[in-house]
Amino acid sequence: MAHQRIGSVDILRGLTIVAMILVNDPGTWNHVYAPLLHAEWHGLTPTDLVFPFFLFIVGISIYFAYKNKSNSKSTYKKIIIRSLKIIGLGLFLNVFLPYLPFVNDFATLRFPGVLQRIGVVFLFSSIFYINFNWKILLGIGVTILIGYWLFLGFVPLPDGTLPTFDRAPNNWANYIDLNVLGEHMYKDDYDPEGILSTLPAIATCISGILVGKLLDESKEIKILFGISLILLVSGYVLSIWFPINKAIWSSSFVLVTSGYATAVLGIIYFLTDIKKLKFGSVFKYVGMNAITIYFLSSFIAKTFYLTKIGETNIHSWLYSNLFNHDFMSDKLSSLLYALTVVVFYLGLGYMLYKKKIFIKV
């Protein structure tokens, strides 16, 4: 039964990676359908669900991977090494330039990133899991969410002014990133994978651990959907005071996205493990090499953007010559480019699966 459930998680993991690639690789960023873009600040789009879904799945994977392991030195060593590998891959992507590796401008090199956050969240969540029972884990998650809300909303800044949740220097998450990271950020005024906002991201992963335990020990699908409903209602109620916001990973964002992730997982589990329907294998193949395929997609995309072909680059040349036609709208052309990239990585996932190549990072 546990194997089947891991299979269901692989489908959701693969679907999430495919969604990551889809939203990260439009033909042109000037023409993208609104659901494939992040919310400007407060709010929630389908794209905003992708990263928290993945961290949620990381939590489920942690449960299954370490449920029978003790907090021994060898376990800690494996956790730390894996975390450092993931963080290292993320930093490599930030540094990399075609033909001239490791010569990016370190004065403005971005330190945070998606893989870096995954690595840090995996590290702390794994250590929490192998040391504490589910009740303490739940307490840690709730404490993080409440504490984060109270800190960002009510603790005065060093100059005595009250903080806000706005995209402004008087937002605690932005304030810390600006003063610690400086120019090493994604944007001039904030970083969506910043320092303080990584804390509630750990709560997202903890929610996955707890749902993984529920999935492993309970056969009642109704409980899974009940948990989803509780998370969604709690998140939307909290959003009245603490807006749903991916950029600062607000506590309401954690609750709502974990609620949706639980519901989607419940649907997949119901269809594949209870009804025994055969679907989603193409996503499962990608899910079995999730980090590898995500890294390759980011690496190749960056190479395409930075490698010149005359006055343009590989990415723009491919888009202009193969996808951008007068009989299609610019947004549709841009989407078709992204879908083509997705099909390529679906094929890569299938090829790796058929050759029984599973690269553990």
Secondary structure as the mmCIF struct_conf table of DSSP 4:
data_model
#
loop_
_struct_conf.conf_type_id
_struct_conf.id
_struct_conf.beg_label_comp_id
_struct_conf.beg_label_asym_id
_struct_conf.beg_label_seq_id
_struct_conf.end_label_comp_id
_struct_conf.end_label_asym_id
_struct_conf.end_label_seq_id
HELX_RH_AL_P HELX_RH_AL_P1 ALA A 2 ASN A 24
BEND BEND1 GLY A 27 GLY A 27
TURN_TY1_P TURN_TY1_P1 TRP A 29 ASN A 30
BEND BEND2 HIS A 31 HIS A 31
HELX_RH_3T_P HELX_RH_3T_P1 ALA A 34 LEU A 36
BEND BEND3 LEU A 37 LEU A 37
BEND BEND4 GLU A 40 GLY A 43
HELX_RH_3T_P HELX_RH_3T_P2 PRO A 46 LEU A 49
HELX_RH_AL_P HELX_RH_AL_P2 VAL A 50 TYR A 66
TURN_TY1_P TURN_TY1_P2 LYS A 67 ASN A 68
BEND BEND5 ASN A 71 ASN A 71
HELX_RH_AL_P HELX_RH_AL_P3 LYS A 73 VAL A 95
TURN_TY1_P TURN_TY1_P3 PRO A 98 TYR A 99
BEND BEND6 LEU A 100 LEU A 100
TURN_TY1_P TURN_TY1_P4 PRO A 101 PHE A 102
BEND BEND7 ASN A 104 ASN A 104
TURN_TY1_P TURN_TY1_P5 PHE A 106 ALA A 107
BEND BEND8 THR A 108 THR A 108
HELX_RH_AL_P HELX_RH_AL_P4 VAL A 114 ASN A 131
BEND BEND9 PHE A 132 PHE A 132
HELX_RH_AL_P HELX_RH_AL_P5 TRP A 134 PHE A 154
BEND BEND10 VAL A 155 VAL A 155
HELX_LH_PP_P HELX_LH_PP_P1 PRO A 156 LEU A 157
TURN_TY1_P TURN_TY1_P6 PRO A 158 ASP A 159
BEND BEND11 GLY A 160 GLY A 160
HELX_LH_PP_P HELX_LH_PP_P2 THR A 161 PRO A 163
BEND BEND12 PHE A 165 ALA A 168
TURN_TY1_P TURN_TY1_P7 PRO A 169 ASN A 170
BEND BEND13 ASN A 171 ASN A 171
HELX_RH_AL_P HELX_RH_AL_P6 TRP A 172 VAL A 180
TURN_TY1_P TURN_TY1_P8 LEU A 181 GLU A 183
BEND BEND14 HIS A 184 ASP A 189
TURN_TY1_P TURN_TY1_P9 PRO A 192 GLU A 193
BEND BEND15 ILE A 195 ILE A 195
TURN_TY1_P TURN_TY1_P10 LEU A 196 SER A 197
HELX_RH_AL_P HELX_RH_AL_P7 THR A 198 GLU A 217
HELX_RH_AL_P HELX_RH_AL_P8 ILE A 221 LEU A 238
TURN_TY1_P TURN_TY1_P11 SER A 239 TRP A 241
BEND BEND16 PHE A 242 PHE A 242
TURN_TY1_P TURN_TY1_P12 LYS A 246 TRP A 249
HELX_RH_AL_P HELX_RH_AL_P9 SER A 251 TYR A 269
HELX_RH_PI_P HELX_RH_PI_P1 PHE A 270 ILE A 274
BEND BEND17 LYS A 275 LYS A 275
HELX_RH_AL_P HELX_RH_AL_P10 SER A 281 GLY A 287
TURN_TY1_P TURN_TY1_P13 MET A 288 ASN A 289
HELX_RH_AL_P HELX_RH_AL_P11 ALA A 290 LEU A 306
BEND BEND18 THR A 307 THR A 307
STRN STRN1 LYS A 308 ILE A 309
TURN_TY1_P TURN_TY1_P14 GLY A 310 GLU A 311
STRN STRN2 THR A 312 ASN A 313
HELX_RH_AL_P HELX_RH_AL_P12 ILE A 314 LEU A 318
HELX_RH_PI_P HELX_RH_PI_P2 TYR A 319 PHE A 323
TURN_TY1_P TURN_TY1_P15 ASP A 326 PHE A 327
BEND BEND19 MET A 328 MET A 328
HELX_RH_AL_P HELX_RH_AL_P13 ASP A 330 LYS A 354
TURN_TY1_P TURN_TY1_P16 LYS A 355 LYS A 356
#
